[in-house]
Amino acid sequence: MSRKDSKGMFAAVLGQLGEENPEEGVSRRTSSPHLMKVAAGVRQMQERSDIADKLLRSGEQIIELDPDKIRPSSITDRYDEAYEISAIAEITESMRERGQIVPGLVRPVQGKDGEFQIVYGRRRLAAARQLGIGFKAAVRELTDEQAVIFQGEENTAREDLSYIEKCAFALAQQEAGYKRDTICASLSTGKSHVSEMIKIASSVDKEILQSIGKAPGIGRGRWQEFSNRYSVDGSLAKASDLIRKTKFREATSDDRFIMLLETLPLDQNAFKVPAGPAKPSKPKIAMKSWAAPDKTVSVSLKDNGKTTMIAVGEAEGSRFAAFIAGQLDDLFEAFRKSTMKQGV
């Protein structure tokens, strides 16, 4: 989505939520607290988008730089696997055929003439290095706080970080001394959510998190469960043993998470309840997973006996999910025919 399109979307959303009409002297603002929070979030995103537009409009002409003269960001937002050759293959092929269409943003390194630090566009920079070509970017003077906010905002506008990458990004900013307001702005979320992210990222050893990877199909709730289990005595030893096994290293990122979660001991404190009548046991949750031979698609299935949830991840996950969605009528018809033949 272009910035122009996103501005139109912001305007439409704000219009639907309602604004005060000073000419009529009538307030059409919704009374719903939830929608008011949504409106505030949309306005905040629009304001930061406007700042980015002004920054680039007032900046220097787009120039081509030597990738070797560009340093990495001081704050890591993606795991290393995001920059591996297979992960940036689509971007690399696009730049090989059409060149770099969308420029990045860099800032000069103080006291180092001709050297720069990447603000956003790291995957395009990695592709330029692989192709041996120059990297197109706008060069602007930015404070540390401005740089980290634009870095996080660009990821939100393009390919969202996975939940654990957001947690690690928040923790890295805190460790670097950034204020909580800056961290919230870079992730477009509130202080309570940022505190929760930092708690999760800081509760698990970095070696274990790096071994799992970005786990794109694993969300907030399951990472909270993982964090709770990891706090139980003996968890580190069990996890350290598993991550060194071949079957773990060859699994997809989501499957590596599941393998570790199932290995970790349960947090018994989470199951303590006051004495009373016995409650019926919850249905057993069945977990299944599948991955394409070339590792470009992974599918995780969670079935509790009443509902089934399917998560599609890895590089081609989104496109594969869209393909499935477009085939639902045919798939359902095939399912009906199959059940009729089986007499179900």
C-alpha positions as CSV (number, residue, x, y, z in Angstrom):
1,M,0.0,0.0,0.0
2,S,1.4,3.4,-0.9
3,R,1.5,6.2,1.6
4,K,-1.1,8.1,-0.6
5,D,-3.5,5.1,-0.4
6,S,-2.8,4.7,3.4
7,K,-3.7,8.3,4.0
8,G,-7.0,7.8,2.2
9,M,-7.7,4.8,4.4
10,F,-6.9,6.8,7.5
11,A,-9.3,9.5,6.4
12,A,-12.0,7.0,5.7
13,V,-11.7,5.3,9.1
14,L,-11.7,8.6,11.0
15,G,-14.7,9.7,9.0
16,Q,-16.6,6.6,10.0
17,L,-15.6,6.9,13.6
18,G,-16.9,10.4,13.7
19,E,-15.5,13.9,14.2
20,E,-16.9,17.0,15.8
21,N,-18.5,19.4,13.3
22,P,-17.7,22.9,14.6
23,E,-19.9,24.6,12.0
24,E,-23.0,22.7,13.1
25,G,-22.1,22.8,16.8
26,V,-22.9,19.1,16.9
27,S,-20.7,16.3,18.0
28,R,-20.9,13.2,16.0
29,R,-18.1,11.5,18.0
30,T,-18.8,7.9,19.0
31,S,-19.3,7.2,22.7
32,S,-17.7,3.7,22.4
33,P,-14.4,3.7,24.5
34,H,-13.1,0.9,22.2
35,L,-13.7,2.9,19.0
36,M,-12.2,6.0,20.6
37,K,-9.0,4.0,21.2
38,V,-9.1,2.9,17.6
39,A,-9.5,6.5,16.4
40,A,-6.6,7.6,18.6
41,G,-4.4,4.8,17.2
42,V,-5.3,5.7,13.6
43,R,-4.6,9.4,14.2
44,Q,-1.2,8.5,15.7
45,M,-0.3,6.4,12.7
46,Q,-1.5,9.2,10.3
47,E,0.7,11.7,12.2
48,R,3.8,9.6,11.9
49,S,3.1,8.9,8.2
50,D,2.9,12.7,7.6
51,I,6.2,13.2,9.5
52,A,7.8,10.5,7.2
53,D,6.4,12.2,4.1
54,K,7.7,15.6,5.2
55,L,11.1,14.1,6.1
56,L,11.6,12.6,2.6
57,R,10.2,15.6,0.7
58,S,12.6,17.9,2.5
59,G,15.5,15.5,2.2
60,E,18.3,15.2,-0.3
61,Q,17.9,13.7,-3.7
62,I,17.8,9.9,-3.8
63,I,21.4,8.8,-4.3
64,E,23.2,5.4,-4.9
65,L,25.6,4.3,-2.2
66,D,28.1,1.5,-1.8
67,P,26.5,-1.2,0.3
68,D,29.8,-1.8,2.1
69,K,29.7,1.8,3.4
70,I,26.4,1.2,5.2
71,R,26.5,0.0,8.7
72,P,23.7,-2.1,10.3
73,S,21.1,-0.5,12.7
74,S,22.2,-0.4,16.3
75,I,18.8,-2.0,17.2
76,T,17.9,-5.4,15.7
77,D,14.3,-5.9,14.7
78,R,14.4,-9.1,12.7
79,Y,16.2,-12.4,13.3
80,D,19.1,-13.2,11.1
81,E,17.1,-15.7,9.1
82,A,15.2,-12.8,7.6
83,Y,18.3,-11.8,5.6
84,E,19.4,-15.3,4.4
85,I,19.5,-15.8,0.6
86,S,16.4,-17.9,0.6
87,A,14.4,-15.4,2.6
88,I,15.2,-12.4,0.3
89,A,15.0,-14.4,-2.9
90,E,11.9,-12.7,-4.2
91,I,13.3,-9.2,-3.4
92,T,16.6,-10.1,-5.0
93,E,14.9,-11.4,-8.2
94,S,12.7,-8.3,-8.5
95,M,15.8,-6.0,-8.1
96,R,17.7,-8.1,-10.6
97,E,14.9,-7.6,-13.2
98,R,13.7,-4.1,-12.5
99,G,16.3,-2.5,-10.3
100,Q,15.6,-1.1,-6.8
101,I,12.3,0.7,-7.2
102,V,11.7,1.7,-3.6
103,P,14.6,3.6,-1.9
104,G,15.8,3.0,1.7
105,L,16.6,5.6,4.3
106,V,20.1,6.1,5.9
107,R,21.7,8.6,8.2
108,P,25.3,9.7,8.2
109,V,27.7,8.2,10.8
110,Q,29.0,11.0,13.0
111,G,32.7,11.6,12.5
112,K,33.0,9.1,9.6
113,D,32.9,10.8,6.2
114,G,31.2,8.6,3.5
115,E,29.8,6.1,6.0
116,F,26.1,5.7,6.8
117,Q,23.8,3.7,9.1
118,I,20.7,2.0,7.7
119,V,17.4,3.3,9.1
120,Y,15.1,1.1,6.9
121,G,15.4,-1.0,3.8
122,R,17.7,-3.6,5.3
123,R,16.3,-6.5,3.2
124,R,16.7,-4.4,0.0
125,L,20.3,-3.6,1.2
126,A,20.9,-7.3,1.7
127,A,19.7,-8.0,-1.9
128,A,21.9,-5.2,-3.3
129,R,24.9,-6.8,-1.6
130,Q,24.0,-10.1,-3.0
131,L,23.7,-8.7,-6.5
132,G,26.8,-6.5,-6.2
133,I,24.9,-3.3,-7.1
134,G,24.6,0.1,-5.4
135,F,21.9,0.8,-2.8
136,K,19.5,3.7,-3.5
137,A,18.6,5.7,-0.4
138,A,17.6,9.1,0.9
139,V,20.3,10.5,3.3
140,R,19.0,12.5,6.3
141,E,20.3,13.6,9.7
142,L,18.2,11.8,12.3
143,T,18.4,11.5,16.1
144,D,18.6,8.0,17.6
145,E,14.9,8.3,18.6
146,Q,13.7,9.4,15.2
147,A,15.7,6.6,13.5
148,V,14.3,3.8,15.7
149,I,10.7,5.1,15.3
150,F,11.0,5.2,11.4
151,Q,12.6,1.8,11.5
152,G,9.7,0.3,13.4
153,E,7.1,2.2,11.4
154,E,8.5,1.0,8.0
155,N,8.2,-2.7,9.2
156,T,4.6,-2.1,10.1
157,A,3.9,-0.5,6.7
158,R,5.5,-3.4,4.8
159,E,6.1,-6.9,6.1
160,D,5.1,-7.1,9.8
161,L,7.5,-8.5,12.3
162,S,6.4,-11.8,13.9
163,Y,5.3,-11.4,17.5
164,I,8.5,-12.6,19.1
165,E,10.6,-10.3,16.8
166,K,8.5,-7.4,18.1
167,C,9.2,-8.6,21.7
168,A,13.0,-8.8,20.9
169,F,12.9,-5.4,19.2
170,A,11.2,-3.8,22.3
171,L,13.7,-5.4,24.6
172,A,16.7,-4.3,22.5
173,Q,15.4,-0.7,22.6
174,Q,15.1,-0.8,26.4
175,E,18.6,-2.2,26.8
176,A,19.9,0.6,24.6
177,G,18.3,3.1,27.0
178,Y,15.4,4.4,24.9
179,K,12.4,5.8,26.7
180,R,9.2,3.9,26.9
181,D,7.3,6.5,24.7
182,T,9.9,5.9,21.9
183,I,9.5,2.1,22.1
184,C,5.7,2.4,22.0
185,A,5.9,4.7,18.9
186,S,8.2,2.4,17.1
187,L,5.8,-0.5,17.6
188,S,2.5,1.5,17.3
189,T,1.2,0.1,20.6
190,G,0.6,1.0,24.2
191,K,2.8,0.9,27.3
192,S,1.1,-2.1,28.9
193,H,1.6,-4.2,25.7
194,V,5.2,-3.1,25.4
195,S,5.8,-4.1,29.1
196,E,4.4,-7.6,28.3
197,M,6.6,-7.9,25.2
198,I,9.7,-7.0,27.1
199,K,8.8,-9.5,29.9
200,I,8.4,-12.3,27.4
201,A,11.7,-11.5,25.5
202,S,13.7,-11.1,28.7
203,S,12.4,-14.3,30.3
204,V,13.9,-16.6,27.6
205,D,17.6,-17.0,26.9
206,K,18.5,-15.3,23.6
207,E,20.2,-18.4,22.4
208,I,16.9,-20.3,22.7
209,L,15.0,-17.5,20.9
210,Q,17.5,-17.3,18.1
211,S,17.3,-21.1,17.7
212,I,13.5,-21.0,17.2
213,G,13.6,-18.1,14.8
214,K,10.8,-15.7,13.9
215,A,8.0,-18.3,14.3
216,P,5.5,-16.3,12.1
217,G,2.5,-18.5,13.0
218,I,3.0,-18.2,16.7
219,G,1.1,-15.4,18.4
220,R,0.9,-13.7,21.8
221,G,-1.0,-16.3,23.8
222,R,1.3,-19.2,23.0
223,W,4.4,-17.1,23.6
224,Q,3.0,-16.3,27.0
225,E,2.6,-20.0,27.7
226,F,6.1,-20.6,26.5
227,S,7.5,-17.9,28.8
228,N,5.6,-19.4,31.8
229,R,6.9,-22.9,31.1
230,Y,10.4,-21.7,30.5
231,S,10.5,-20.3,34.1
232,V,10.1,-23.8,35.6
233,D,13.3,-25.3,37.0
234,G,15.0,-27.6,34.5
235,S,13.6,-25.9,31.4
236,L,16.9,-24.4,30.2
237,A,18.7,-27.8,30.3
238,K,15.8,-29.5,28.4
239,A,15.7,-26.7,25.8
240,S,19.5,-26.6,25.3
241,D,19.6,-30.3,24.7
242,L,16.8,-30.2,22.1
243,I,18.1,-27.3,20.0
244,R,21.3,-29.2,19.2
245,K,19.5,-32.2,17.7
246,T,19.3,-32.5,13.9
247,K,15.5,-33.0,13.8
248,F,15.1,-29.6,15.5
249,R,17.5,-27.7,13.3
250,E,15.9,-29.1,10.1
251,A,12.3,-28.2,11.2
252,T,10.4,-25.1,10.2
253,S,10.5,-22.2,12.7
254,D,6.9,-22.7,13.8
255,D,7.6,-26.4,14.3
256,R,10.8,-25.7,16.3
257,F,8.6,-23.6,18.7
258,I,6.1,-26.4,19.0
259,M,8.8,-29.0,19.7
260,L,10.3,-26.9,22.4
261,L,7.0,-26.0,24.0
262,E,6.1,-29.7,24.2
263,T,9.5,-30.5,25.7
264,L,9.3,-27.9,28.5
265,P,7.8,-28.9,31.8
266,L,4.4,-27.6,32.8
267,D,4.1,-24.7,35.2
268,Q,2.3,-26.4,38.0
269,N,1.4,-23.1,39.6
270,A,-0.8,-22.3,36.6
271,F,-3.0,-25.3,37.4
272,K,-3.5,-24.8,41.1
273,V,-7.2,-24.1,42.0
274,P,-9.1,-23.8,45.2
275,A,-10.4,-27.0,46.7
276,G,-13.9,-27.7,45.5
277,P,-16.0,-30.0,43.3
278,A,-14.0,-31.7,40.6
279,K,-14.5,-30.0,37.2
280,P,-14.8,-31.9,34.0
281,S,-11.5,-32.2,32.2
282,K,-10.8,-30.1,29.2
283,P,-10.6,-31.7,25.8
284,K,-7.2,-32.8,24.7
285,I,-5.7,-30.5,22.2
286,A,-4.2,-32.3,19.1
287,M,-1.3,-30.6,17.3
288,K,-0.3,-31.4,13.7
289,S,2.1,-29.8,11.4
290,W,3.2,-30.0,7.7
291,A,5.9,-28.4,5.7
292,A,6.6,-28.2,1.9
293,P,9.7,-30.1,0.8
294,D,11.4,-26.8,-0.1
295,K,10.5,-25.3,3.3
296,T,8.7,-22.3,1.7
297,V,5.3,-23.1,3.3
298,S,4.5,-24.5,6.8
299,V,1.1,-25.4,8.1
300,S,0.2,-25.9,11.8
301,L,-3.2,-27.4,12.9
302,K,-4.6,-27.1,16.4
303,D,-7.7,-29.2,17.2
304,N,-9.4,-29.1,20.6
305,G,-12.3,-31.3,19.6
306,K,-14.7,-28.4,19.0
307,T,-12.8,-26.0,16.8
308,T,-9.8,-26.3,14.6
309,M,-7.3,-23.6,13.9
310,I,-4.9,-23.6,11.0
311,A,-1.8,-21.3,10.8
312,V,0.1,-20.9,7.5
313,G,3.7,-19.5,7.7
314,E,7.1,-19.2,6.1
315,A,8.1,-17.3,2.9
316,E,5.2,-18.4,0.7
317,G,2.7,-18.8,3.5
318,S,0.6,-15.7,2.7
319,R,0.3,-16.6,-1.0
320,F,-0.5,-20.2,-0.2
321,A,-3.2,-19.2,2.3
322,A,-4.7,-16.8,-0.3
323,F,-4.7,-19.7,-2.9
324,I,-6.5,-22.0,-0.5
325,A,-9.1,-19.3,0.2
326,G,-9.8,-19.0,-3.5
327,Q,-10.4,-22.7,-3.8
328,L,-12.8,-23.2,-0.8
329,D,-15.9,-23.9,-2.9
330,D,-14.1,-26.7,-4.9
331,L,-12.5,-28.0,-1.7
332,F,-15.8,-28.2,0.1
333,E,-17.4,-30.0,-2.9
334,A,-14.6,-32.5,-2.9
335,F,-15.0,-33.0,0.8
336,R,-18.7,-33.7,0.4
337,K,-18.1,-36.2,-2.3
338,S,-15.5,-37.9,-0.2
339,T,-17.8,-38.2,2.8
340,M,-20.6,-39.6,0.6
341,K,-18.4,-42.3,-0.8
342,Q,-17.4,-43.3,2.8
343,G,-21.0,-43.3,3.9
344,V,-20.4,-40.7,6.5
